[in-house]
Amino acid sequence: MKKIILWAVFALGLALVGALTACGQQTSPIAEQVITPTPSAYRELLDSEIRGMDDQTIEDYLTGKGMGMALPAELNGYPGPRHVIDLADELSLTPEQTAQTQALFDEMQPQAIALGTQILAAEAALEEAFRTQTVDETNLEAQLQAIGLLEAQLRYVHLRTHLATLEILNAHQIMLYNSLRGYDDMPANHNQHQHKG
């Protein structure tokens, strides 16, 4: 009988040790609430000239780059002047076509730079208003409307230049341009514009 009691106590002890070990391995509610840092992908923009705007975007505004603003034209058979000039040999541009396209680009670029500079100034003012906590709903709306108007004007400058470039090229050159730019899968009706030649 003594042996049975000792074995029972021993078994109970083992069970108790196992239960305590299992409890020790469970995560406590406090440990589950530990917050793991998740750095923002925008953190690097804290040090940019205008917070929230990367250096490449700023550079593109300052140099009059297209920034994808004319993609509705470019991807629908309306060539861009900069790319036409770059492909002058492949497109067999005449001297007159080259001069006309260059003139279009030379007219467009300073306008784009001027508008881009204004956009950057407006974006800097918006960012500063948030940084200095001087923004409210009234001036926020006014600032955003001003930026939106400038963006629309800039986009117009780029898109209208694509319209004008189309008038300089003939049908074969437009088809060749689309092919050289990798737009071979463009539907045929996208190339049926009114243009010279």
PyMOL CGO cylinders between C-alpha atoms (Angstrom):
from pymol import cmd
from pymol.cgo import CYLINDER

trace = [
    CYLINDER, 0.00, 0.00, 0.00, 2.89, 2.33, 0.84, 0.3, 1, 1, 1, 1, 1, 1,
    CYLINDER, 2.89, 2.33, 0.84, 4.37, 1.69, -2.62, 0.3, 1, 1, 1, 1, 1, 1,
    CYLINDER, 4.37, 1.69, -2.62, 1.10, 2.54, -4.32, 0.3, 1, 1, 1, 1, 1, 1,
    CYLINDER, 1.10, 2.54, -4.32, 0.83, 5.84, -2.45, 0.3, 1, 1, 1, 1, 1, 1,
    CYLINDER, 0.83, 5.84, -2.45, 4.45, 6.72, -3.30, 0.3, 1, 1, 1, 1, 1, 1,
    CYLINDER, 4.45, 6.72, -3.30, 3.86, 5.94, -6.97, 0.3, 1, 1, 1, 1, 1, 1,
    CYLINDER, 3.86, 5.94, -6.97, 0.70, 8.04, -6.96, 0.3, 1, 1, 1, 1, 1, 1,
    CYLINDER, 0.70, 8.04, -6.96, 2.51, 10.98, -5.37, 0.3, 1, 1, 1, 1, 1, 1,
    CYLINDER, 2.51, 10.98, -5.37, 5.36, 10.58, -7.88, 0.3, 1, 1, 1, 1, 1, 1,
    CYLINDER, 5.36, 10.58, -7.88, 2.94, 10.50, -10.84, 0.3, 1, 1, 1, 1, 1, 1,
    CYLINDER, 2.94, 10.50, -10.84, 1.08, 13.50, -9.48, 0.3, 1, 1, 1, 1, 1, 1,
    CYLINDER, 1.08, 13.50, -9.48, 4.37, 15.37, -9.15, 0.3, 1, 1, 1, 1, 1, 1,
    CYLINDER, 4.37, 15.37, -9.15, 5.32, 14.60, -12.74, 0.3, 1, 1, 1, 1, 1, 1,
    CYLINDER, 5.32, 14.60, -12.74, 1.93, 15.78, -13.94, 0.3, 1, 1, 1, 1, 1, 1,
    CYLINDER, 1.93, 15.78, -13.94, 2.27, 18.99, -11.93, 0.3, 1, 1, 1, 1, 1, 1,
    CYLINDER, 2.27, 18.99, -11.93, 5.75, 19.69, -13.35, 0.3, 1, 1, 1, 1, 1, 1,
    CYLINDER, 5.75, 19.69, -13.35, 4.45, 19.10, -16.89, 0.3, 1, 1, 1, 1, 1, 1,
    CYLINDER, 4.45, 19.10, -16.89, 1.54, 21.45, -16.37, 0.3, 1, 1, 1, 1, 1, 1,
    CYLINDER, 1.54, 21.45, -16.37, 3.77, 24.19, -14.95, 0.3, 1, 1, 1, 1, 1, 1,
    CYLINDER, 3.77, 24.19, -14.95, 6.21, 23.82, -17.86, 0.3, 1, 1, 1, 1, 1, 1,
    CYLINDER, 6.21, 23.82, -17.86, 3.37, 24.09, -20.36, 0.3, 1, 1, 1, 1, 1, 1,
    CYLINDER, 3.37, 24.09, -20.36, 2.07, 27.23, -18.64, 0.3, 1, 1, 1, 1, 1, 1,
    CYLINDER, 2.07, 27.23, -18.64, 5.50, 28.78, -18.75, 0.3, 1, 1, 1, 1, 1, 1,
    CYLINDER, 5.50, 28.78, -18.75, 5.70, 28.28, -22.53, 0.3, 1, 1, 1, 1, 1, 1,
    CYLINDER, 5.70, 28.28, -22.53, 2.44, 30.12, -23.23, 0.3, 1, 1, 1, 1, 1, 1,
    CYLINDER, 2.44, 30.12, -23.23, 2.73, 33.75, -24.25, 0.3, 1, 1, 1, 1, 1, 1,
    CYLINDER, 2.73, 33.75, -24.25, 1.34, 36.12, -21.68, 0.3, 1, 1, 1, 1, 1, 1,
    CYLINDER, 1.34, 36.12, -21.68, -1.30, 38.66, -22.77, 0.3, 1, 1, 1, 1, 1, 1,
    CYLINDER, -1.30, 38.66, -22.77, 1.21, 41.46, -22.05, 0.3, 1, 1, 1, 1, 1, 1,
    CYLINDER, 1.21, 41.46, -22.05, 3.81, 39.89, -24.36, 0.3, 1, 1, 1, 1, 1, 1,
    CYLINDER, 3.81, 39.89, -24.36, 1.21, 39.62, -27.14, 0.3, 1, 1, 1, 1, 1, 1,
    CYLINDER, 1.21, 39.62, -27.14, 0.66, 43.38, -26.99, 0.3, 1, 1, 1, 1, 1, 1,
    CYLINDER, 0.66, 43.38, -26.99, 4.28, 44.27, -27.76, 0.3, 1, 1, 1, 1, 1, 1,
    CYLINDER, 4.28, 44.27, -27.76, 4.24, 46.52, -30.85, 0.3, 1, 1, 1, 1, 1, 1,
    CYLINDER, 4.24, 46.52, -30.85, 6.61, 45.62, -33.65, 0.3, 1, 1, 1, 1, 1, 1,
    CYLINDER, 6.61, 45.62, -33.65, 7.92, 48.69, -35.51, 0.3, 1, 1, 1, 1, 1, 1,
    CYLINDER, 7.92, 48.69, -35.51, 6.77, 48.90, -39.15, 0.3, 1, 1, 1, 1, 1, 1,
    CYLINDER, 6.77, 48.90, -39.15, 8.72, 51.74, -40.80, 0.3, 1, 1, 1, 1, 1, 1,
    CYLINDER, 8.72, 51.74, -40.80, 6.79, 53.65, -43.45, 0.3, 1, 1, 1, 1, 1, 1,
    CYLINDER, 6.79, 53.65, -43.45, 7.84, 53.39, -47.06, 0.3, 1, 1, 1, 1, 1, 1,
    CYLINDER, 7.84, 53.39, -47.06, 7.63, 57.19, -47.13, 0.3, 1, 1, 1, 1, 1, 1,
    CYLINDER, 7.63, 57.19, -47.13, 10.20, 57.69, -44.37, 0.3, 1, 1, 1, 1, 1, 1,
    CYLINDER, 10.20, 57.69, -44.37, 12.93, 58.59, -46.87, 0.3, 1, 1, 1, 1, 1, 1,
    CYLINDER, 12.93, 58.59, -46.87, 10.80, 61.51, -48.08, 0.3, 1, 1, 1, 1, 1, 1,
    CYLINDER, 10.80, 61.51, -48.08, 11.24, 63.27, -44.74, 0.3, 1, 1, 1, 1, 1, 1,
    CYLINDER, 11.24, 63.27, -44.74, 14.59, 64.60, -45.94, 0.3, 1, 1, 1, 1, 1, 1,
    CYLINDER, 14.59, 64.60, -45.94, 13.52, 65.65, -49.45, 0.3, 1, 1, 1, 1, 1, 1,
    CYLINDER, 13.52, 65.65, -49.45, 13.47, 69.31, -50.44, 0.3, 1, 1, 1, 1, 1, 1,
    CYLINDER, 13.47, 69.31, -50.44, 9.68, 69.24, -50.31, 0.3, 1, 1, 1, 1, 1, 1,
    CYLINDER, 9.68, 69.24, -50.31, 8.48, 66.64, -47.82, 0.3, 1, 1, 1, 1, 1, 1,
    CYLINDER, 8.48, 66.64, -47.82, 6.45, 64.00, -49.56, 0.3, 1, 1, 1, 1, 1, 1,
    CYLINDER, 6.45, 64.00, -49.56, 7.96, 64.60, -53.01, 0.3, 1, 1, 1, 1, 1, 1,
    CYLINDER, 7.96, 64.60, -53.01, 10.96, 62.59, -54.17, 0.3, 1, 1, 1, 1, 1, 1,
    CYLINDER, 10.96, 62.59, -54.17, 14.01, 64.19, -55.77, 0.3, 1, 1, 1, 1, 1, 1,
    CYLINDER, 14.01, 64.19, -55.77, 13.29, 62.72, -59.22, 0.3, 1, 1, 1, 1, 1, 1,
    CYLINDER, 13.29, 62.72, -59.22, 9.82, 64.26, -59.33, 0.3, 1, 1, 1, 1, 1, 1,
    CYLINDER, 9.82, 64.26, -59.33, 11.21, 67.63, -58.31, 0.3, 1, 1, 1, 1, 1, 1,
    CYLINDER, 11.21, 67.63, -58.31, 13.90, 67.36, -61.02, 0.3, 1, 1, 1, 1, 1, 1,
    CYLINDER, 13.90, 67.36, -61.02, 11.29, 66.41, -63.65, 0.3, 1, 1, 1, 1, 1, 1,
    CYLINDER, 11.29, 66.41, -63.65, 9.18, 69.47, -62.84, 0.3, 1, 1, 1, 1, 1, 1,
    CYLINDER, 9.18, 69.47, -62.84, 12.23, 71.73, -62.99, 0.3, 1, 1, 1, 1, 1, 1,
    CYLINDER, 12.23, 71.73, -62.99, 13.35, 70.39, -66.37, 0.3, 1, 1, 1, 1, 1, 1,
    CYLINDER, 13.35, 70.39, -66.37, 9.97, 70.18, -68.10, 0.3, 1, 1, 1, 1, 1, 1,
    CYLINDER, 9.97, 70.18, -68.10, 9.87, 66.39, -68.39, 0.3, 1, 1, 1, 1, 1, 1,
    CYLINDER, 9.87, 66.39, -68.39, 6.63, 64.75, -69.53, 0.3, 1, 1, 1, 1, 1, 1,
    CYLINDER, 6.63, 64.75, -69.53, 6.18, 62.70, -66.33, 0.3, 1, 1, 1, 1, 1, 1,
    CYLINDER, 6.18, 62.70, -66.33, 3.60, 60.52, -68.07, 0.3, 1, 1, 1, 1, 1, 1,
    CYLINDER, 3.60, 60.52, -68.07, 1.19, 63.46, -68.43, 0.3, 1, 1, 1, 1, 1, 1,
    CYLINDER, 1.19, 63.46, -68.43, 0.77, 62.87, -72.16, 0.3, 1, 1, 1, 1, 1, 1,
    CYLINDER, 0.77, 62.87, -72.16, 0.25, 59.10, -72.03, 0.3, 1, 1, 1, 1, 1, 1,
    CYLINDER, 0.25, 59.10, -72.03, -3.35, 59.29, -73.34, 0.3, 1, 1, 1, 1, 1, 1,
    CYLINDER, -3.35, 59.29, -73.34, -1.88, 60.82, -76.51, 0.3, 1, 1, 1, 1, 1, 1,
    CYLINDER, -1.88, 60.82, -76.51, 1.34, 58.78, -76.69, 0.3, 1, 1, 1, 1, 1, 1,
    CYLINDER, 1.34, 58.78, -76.69, -0.45, 55.44, -76.27, 0.3, 1, 1, 1, 1, 1, 1,
    CYLINDER, -0.45, 55.44, -76.27, -3.10, 56.27, -78.84, 0.3, 1, 1, 1, 1, 1, 1,
    CYLINDER, -3.10, 56.27, -78.84, -0.95, 57.16, -81.82, 0.3, 1, 1, 1, 1, 1, 1,
    CYLINDER, -0.95, 57.16, -81.82, -0.09, 60.80, -81.13, 0.3, 1, 1, 1, 1, 1, 1,
    CYLINDER, -0.09, 60.80, -81.13, 3.73, 60.96, -81.09, 0.3, 1, 1, 1, 1, 1, 1,
    CYLINDER, 3.73, 60.96, -81.09, 5.66, 63.17, -78.71, 0.3, 1, 1, 1, 1, 1, 1,
    CYLINDER, 5.66, 63.17, -78.71, 8.10, 65.73, -80.15, 0.3, 1, 1, 1, 1, 1, 1,
    CYLINDER, 8.10, 65.73, -80.15, 11.07, 64.74, -77.99, 0.3, 1, 1, 1, 1, 1, 1,
    CYLINDER, 11.07, 64.74, -77.99, 10.83, 61.10, -79.05, 0.3, 1, 1, 1, 1, 1, 1,
    CYLINDER, 10.83, 61.10, -79.05, 10.26, 62.04, -82.70, 0.3, 1, 1, 1, 1, 1, 1,
    CYLINDER, 10.26, 62.04, -82.70, 13.45, 64.12, -82.63, 0.3, 1, 1, 1, 1, 1, 1,
    CYLINDER, 13.45, 64.12, -82.63, 15.33, 61.23, -81.01, 0.3, 1, 1, 1, 1, 1, 1,
    CYLINDER, 15.33, 61.23, -81.01, 14.09, 58.90, -83.77, 0.3, 1, 1, 1, 1, 1, 1,
    CYLINDER, 14.09, 58.90, -83.77, 14.63, 61.37, -86.62, 0.3, 1, 1, 1, 1, 1, 1,
    CYLINDER, 14.63, 61.37, -86.62, 16.89, 59.04, -88.62, 0.3, 1, 1, 1, 1, 1, 1,
    CYLINDER, 16.89, 59.04, -88.62, 14.69, 55.97, -88.16, 0.3, 1, 1, 1, 1, 1, 1,
    CYLINDER, 14.69, 55.97, -88.16, 11.62, 57.97, -89.16, 0.3, 1, 1, 1, 1, 1, 1,
    CYLINDER, 11.62, 57.97, -89.16, 13.44, 59.54, -92.14, 0.3, 1, 1, 1, 1, 1, 1,
    CYLINDER, 13.44, 59.54, -92.14, 12.34, 63.01, -91.14, 0.3, 1, 1, 1, 1, 1, 1,
    CYLINDER, 12.34, 63.01, -91.14, 12.82, 65.68, -93.76, 0.3, 1, 1, 1, 1, 1, 1,
    CYLINDER, 12.82, 65.68, -93.76, 14.80, 68.78, -92.74, 0.3, 1, 1, 1, 1, 1, 1,
    CYLINDER, 14.80, 68.78, -92.74, 11.51, 70.68, -92.63, 0.3, 1, 1, 1, 1, 1, 1,
    CYLINDER, 11.51, 70.68, -92.63, 9.88, 68.08, -90.37, 0.3, 1, 1, 1, 1, 1, 1,
    CYLINDER, 9.88, 68.08, -90.37, 12.89, 68.08, -88.07, 0.3, 1, 1, 1, 1, 1, 1,
    CYLINDER, 12.89, 68.08, -88.07, 12.83, 71.89, -87.81, 0.3, 1, 1, 1, 1, 1, 1,
    CYLINDER, 12.83, 71.89, -87.81, 9.06, 71.96, -87.17, 0.3, 1, 1, 1, 1, 1, 1,
    CYLINDER, 9.06, 71.96, -87.17, 9.26, 69.27, -84.49, 0.3, 1, 1, 1, 1, 1, 1,
    CYLINDER, 9.26, 69.27, -84.49, 12.22, 70.94, -82.80, 0.3, 1, 1, 1, 1, 1, 1,
    CYLINDER, 12.22, 70.94, -82.80, 10.35, 74.26, -82.82, 0.3, 1, 1, 1, 1, 1, 1,
    CYLINDER, 10.35, 74.26, -82.82, 7.37, 72.60, -81.13, 0.3, 1, 1, 1, 1, 1, 1,
    CYLINDER, 7.37, 72.60, -81.13, 9.60, 71.13, -78.45, 0.3, 1, 1, 1, 1, 1, 1,
    CYLINDER, 9.60, 71.13, -78.45, 11.45, 74.42, -77.95, 0.3, 1, 1, 1, 1, 1, 1,
    CYLINDER, 11.45, 74.42, -77.95, 8.12, 76.21, -77.48, 0.3, 1, 1, 1, 1, 1, 1,
    CYLINDER, 8.12, 76.21, -77.48, 6.74, 73.59, -75.10, 0.3, 1, 1, 1, 1, 1, 1,
    CYLINDER, 6.74, 73.59, -75.10, 9.70, 73.06, -72.77, 0.3, 1, 1, 1, 1, 1, 1,
    CYLINDER, 9.70, 73.06, -72.77, 10.03, 76.57, -71.26, 0.3, 1, 1, 1, 1, 1, 1,
    CYLINDER, 10.03, 76.57, -71.26, 6.27, 76.65, -70.68, 0.3, 1, 1, 1, 1, 1, 1,
    CYLINDER, 6.27, 76.65, -70.68, 6.47, 73.26, -68.92, 0.3, 1, 1, 1, 1, 1, 1,
    CYLINDER, 6.47, 73.26, -68.92, 9.42, 74.42, -66.81, 0.3, 1, 1, 1, 1, 1, 1,
    CYLINDER, 9.42, 74.42, -66.81, 7.62, 77.62, -65.77, 0.3, 1, 1, 1, 1, 1, 1,
    CYLINDER, 7.62, 77.62, -65.77, 4.49, 75.70, -64.75, 0.3, 1, 1, 1, 1, 1, 1,
    CYLINDER, 4.49, 75.70, -64.75, 6.54, 73.00, -63.04, 0.3, 1, 1, 1, 1, 1, 1,
    CYLINDER, 6.54, 73.00, -63.04, 8.34, 75.65, -60.99, 0.3, 1, 1, 1, 1, 1, 1,
    CYLINDER, 8.34, 75.65, -60.99, 4.99, 77.14, -59.93, 0.3, 1, 1, 1, 1, 1, 1,
    CYLINDER, 4.99, 77.14, -59.93, 3.69, 73.69, -58.98, 0.3, 1, 1, 1, 1, 1, 1,
    CYLINDER, 3.69, 73.69, -58.98, 6.75, 73.05, -56.82, 0.3, 1, 1, 1, 1, 1, 1,
    CYLINDER, 6.75, 73.05, -56.82, 6.31, 76.40, -55.07, 0.3, 1, 1, 1, 1, 1, 1,
    CYLINDER, 6.31, 76.40, -55.07, 2.64, 75.63, -54.40, 0.3, 1, 1, 1, 1, 1, 1,
    CYLINDER, 2.64, 75.63, -54.40, 3.46, 72.12, -53.16, 0.3, 1, 1, 1, 1, 1, 1,
    CYLINDER, 3.46, 72.12, -53.16, 6.15, 73.53, -50.87, 0.3, 1, 1, 1, 1, 1, 1,
    CYLINDER, 6.15, 73.53, -50.87, 3.64, 76.02, -49.42, 0.3, 1, 1, 1, 1, 1, 1,
    CYLINDER, 3.64, 76.02, -49.42, 1.14, 73.21, -48.84, 0.3, 1, 1, 1, 1, 1, 1,
    CYLINDER, 1.14, 73.21, -48.84, 3.72, 71.03, -47.10, 0.3, 1, 1, 1, 1, 1, 1,
    CYLINDER, 3.72, 71.03, -47.10, 4.87, 73.95, -44.94, 0.3, 1, 1, 1, 1, 1, 1,
    CYLINDER, 4.87, 73.95, -44.94, 1.29, 74.69, -43.89, 0.3, 1, 1, 1, 1, 1, 1,
    CYLINDER, 1.29, 74.69, -43.89, 1.00, 71.16, -42.54, 0.3, 1, 1, 1, 1, 1, 1,
    CYLINDER, 1.00, 71.16, -42.54, 4.48, 71.22, -40.99, 0.3, 1, 1, 1, 1, 1, 1,
    CYLINDER, 4.48, 71.22, -40.99, 3.79, 74.49, -39.16, 0.3, 1, 1, 1, 1, 1, 1,
    CYLINDER, 3.79, 74.49, -39.16, 0.20, 73.46, -38.36, 0.3, 1, 1, 1, 1, 1, 1,
    CYLINDER, 0.20, 73.46, -38.36, -1.20, 76.60, -39.99, 0.3, 1, 1, 1, 1, 1, 1,
    CYLINDER, -1.20, 76.60, -39.99, -3.48, 74.70, -42.36, 0.3, 1, 1, 1, 1, 1, 1,
    CYLINDER, -3.48, 74.70, -42.36, -7.26, 74.73, -42.06, 0.3, 1, 1, 1, 1, 1, 1,
    CYLINDER, -7.26, 74.73, -42.06, -10.07, 73.52, -44.32, 0.3, 1, 1, 1, 1, 1, 1,
    CYLINDER, -10.07, 73.52, -44.32, -10.49, 76.86, -46.05, 0.3, 1, 1, 1, 1, 1, 1,
    CYLINDER, -10.49, 76.86, -46.05, -6.88, 77.48, -47.03, 0.3, 1, 1, 1, 1, 1, 1,
    CYLINDER, -6.88, 77.48, -47.03, -6.38, 73.76, -47.76, 0.3, 1, 1, 1, 1, 1, 1,
    CYLINDER, -6.38, 73.76, -47.76, -9.13, 73.79, -50.37, 0.3, 1, 1, 1, 1, 1, 1,
    CYLINDER, -9.13, 73.79, -50.37, -7.78, 76.99, -51.94, 0.3, 1, 1, 1, 1, 1, 1,
    CYLINDER, -7.78, 76.99, -51.94, -4.25, 75.59, -52.13, 0.3, 1, 1, 1, 1, 1, 1,
    CYLINDER, -4.25, 75.59, -52.13, -5.39, 72.31, -53.67, 0.3, 1, 1, 1, 1, 1, 1,
    CYLINDER, -5.39, 72.31, -53.67, -7.50, 74.10, -56.27, 0.3, 1, 1, 1, 1, 1, 1,
    CYLINDER, -7.50, 74.10, -56.27, -4.52, 76.26, -57.23, 0.3, 1, 1, 1, 1, 1, 1,
    CYLINDER, -4.52, 76.26, -57.23, -2.25, 73.21, -57.56, 0.3, 1, 1, 1, 1, 1, 1,
    CYLINDER, -2.25, 73.21, -57.56, -4.91, 71.36, -59.56, 0.3, 1, 1, 1, 1, 1, 1,
    CYLINDER, -4.91, 71.36, -59.56, -5.24, 74.27, -62.00, 0.3, 1, 1, 1, 1, 1, 1,
    CYLINDER, -5.24, 74.27, -62.00, -1.46, 74.42, -62.51, 0.3, 1, 1, 1, 1, 1, 1,
    CYLINDER, -1.46, 74.42, -62.51, -1.31, 70.65, -63.06, 0.3, 1, 1, 1, 1, 1, 1,
    CYLINDER, -1.31, 70.65, -63.06, -4.11, 70.90, -65.64, 0.3, 1, 1, 1, 1, 1, 1,
    CYLINDER, -4.11, 70.90, -65.64, -2.28, 73.71, -67.46, 0.3, 1, 1, 1, 1, 1, 1,
    CYLINDER, -2.28, 73.71, -67.46, 0.95, 71.70, -67.49, 0.3, 1, 1, 1, 1, 1, 1,
    CYLINDER, 0.95, 71.70, -67.49, -0.81, 68.64, -68.83, 0.3, 1, 1, 1, 1, 1, 1,
    CYLINDER, -0.81, 68.64, -68.83, -2.45, 70.75, -71.53, 0.3, 1, 1, 1, 1, 1, 1,
    CYLINDER, -2.45, 70.75, -71.53, 0.95, 72.05, -72.62, 0.3, 1, 1, 1, 1, 1, 1,
    CYLINDER, 0.95, 72.05, -72.62, 2.24, 68.49, -73.04, 0.3, 1, 1, 1, 1, 1, 1,
    CYLINDER, 2.24, 68.49, -73.04, -0.87, 67.07, -74.70, 0.3, 1, 1, 1, 1, 1, 1,
    CYLINDER, -0.87, 67.07, -74.70, -1.40, 69.88, -77.19, 0.3, 1, 1, 1, 1, 1, 1,
    CYLINDER, -1.40, 69.88, -77.19, 2.21, 69.42, -78.34, 0.3, 1, 1, 1, 1, 1, 1,
    CYLINDER, 2.21, 69.42, -78.34, 1.43, 65.79, -79.17, 0.3, 1, 1, 1, 1, 1, 1,
    CYLINDER, 1.43, 65.79, -79.17, -1.55, 67.02, -81.19, 0.3, 1, 1, 1, 1, 1, 1,
    CYLINDER, -1.55, 67.02, -81.19, 0.65, 69.41, -83.13, 0.3, 1, 1, 1, 1, 1, 1,
    CYLINDER, 0.65, 69.41, -83.13, 3.37, 66.80, -83.69, 0.3, 1, 1, 1, 1, 1, 1,
    CYLINDER, 3.37, 66.80, -83.69, 0.85, 64.50, -85.36, 0.3, 1, 1, 1, 1, 1, 1,
    CYLINDER, 0.85, 64.50, -85.36, 0.25, 67.16, -88.03, 0.3, 1, 1, 1, 1, 1, 1,
    CYLINDER, 0.25, 67.16, -88.03, 3.94, 67.16, -88.99, 0.3, 1, 1, 1, 1, 1, 1,
    CYLINDER, 3.94, 67.16, -88.99, 4.28, 63.43, -89.69, 0.3, 1, 1, 1, 1, 1, 1,
    CYLINDER, 4.28, 63.43, -89.69, 2.80, 61.29, -92.45, 0.3, 1, 1, 1, 1, 1, 1,
    CYLINDER, 2.80, 61.29, -92.45, 0.84, 58.07, -91.90, 0.3, 1, 1, 1, 1, 1, 1,
    CYLINDER, 0.84, 58.07, -91.90, 3.85, 55.82, -92.53, 0.3, 1, 1, 1, 1, 1, 1,
    CYLINDER, 3.85, 55.82, -92.53, 6.01, 57.74, -90.06, 0.3, 1, 1, 1, 1, 1, 1,
    CYLINDER, 6.01, 57.74, -90.06, 3.32, 57.51, -87.38, 0.3, 1, 1, 1, 1, 1, 1,
    CYLINDER, 3.32, 57.51, -87.38, 3.01, 53.75, -87.86, 0.3, 1, 1, 1, 1, 1, 1,
    CYLINDER, 3.01, 53.75, -87.86, 6.79, 53.42, -87.79, 0.3, 1, 1, 1, 1, 1, 1,
    CYLINDER, 6.79, 53.42, -87.79, 7.00, 55.57, -84.65, 0.3, 1, 1, 1, 1, 1, 1,
    CYLINDER, 7.00, 55.57, -84.65, 4.47, 53.35, -82.88, 0.3, 1, 1, 1, 1, 1, 1,
    CYLINDER, 4.47, 53.35, -82.88, 6.44, 50.27, -83.89, 0.3, 1, 1, 1, 1, 1, 1,
    CYLINDER, 6.44, 50.27, -83.89, 9.78, 51.73, -82.79, 0.3, 1, 1, 1, 1, 1, 1,
    CYLINDER, 9.78, 51.73, -82.79, 8.24, 52.70, -79.44, 0.3, 1, 1, 1, 1, 1, 1,
    CYLINDER, 8.24, 52.70, -79.44, 6.96, 49.16, -78.94, 0.3, 1, 1, 1, 1, 1, 1,
    CYLINDER, 6.96, 49.16, -78.94, 3.28, 49.86, -79.51, 0.3, 1, 1, 1, 1, 1, 1,
    CYLINDER, 3.28, 49.86, -79.51, 2.87, 47.16, -82.18, 0.3, 1, 1, 1, 1, 1, 1,
    CYLINDER, 2.87, 47.16, -82.18, -0.27, 45.80, -80.52, 0.3, 1, 1, 1, 1, 1, 1,
    CYLINDER, -0.27, 45.80, -80.52, -2.05, 49.15, -80.86, 0.3, 1, 1, 1, 1, 1, 1,
    CYLINDER, -2.05, 49.15, -80.86, -5.46, 48.70, -82.58, 0.3, 1, 1, 1, 1, 1, 1,
    CYLINDER, -5.46, 48.70, -82.58, -5.42, 49.89, -86.19, 0.3, 1, 1, 1, 1, 1, 1,
    CYLINDER, -5.42, 49.89, -86.19, -8.12, 52.54, -85.66, 0.3, 1, 1, 1, 1, 1, 1,
    CYLINDER, -8.12, 52.54, -85.66, -5.82, 54.32, -83.19, 0.3, 1, 1, 1, 1, 1, 1,
    CYLINDER, -5.82, 54.32, -83.19, -3.58, 55.33, -86.08, 0.3, 1, 1, 1, 1, 1, 1,
    CYLINDER, -3.58, 55.33, -86.08, -6.33, 56.75, -88.28, 0.3, 1, 1, 1, 1, 1, 1,
    CYLINDER, -6.33, 56.75, -88.28, -5.97, 60.42, -87.37, 0.3, 1, 1, 1, 1, 1, 1,
    CYLINDER, -5.97, 60.42, -87.37, -6.28, 63.49, -89.51, 0.3, 1, 1, 1, 1, 1, 1,
    CYLINDER, -6.28, 63.49, -89.51, -2.77, 64.55, -90.44, 0.3, 1, 1, 1, 1, 1, 1,
    CYLINDER, -2.77, 64.55, -90.44, -0.63, 65.63, -93.36, 0.3, 1, 1, 1, 1, 1, 1,
    CYLINDER, -0.63, 65.63, -93.36, 0.67, 63.11, -95.86, 0.3, 1, 1, 1, 1, 1, 1,
]
cmd.load_cgo(trace, "trace")
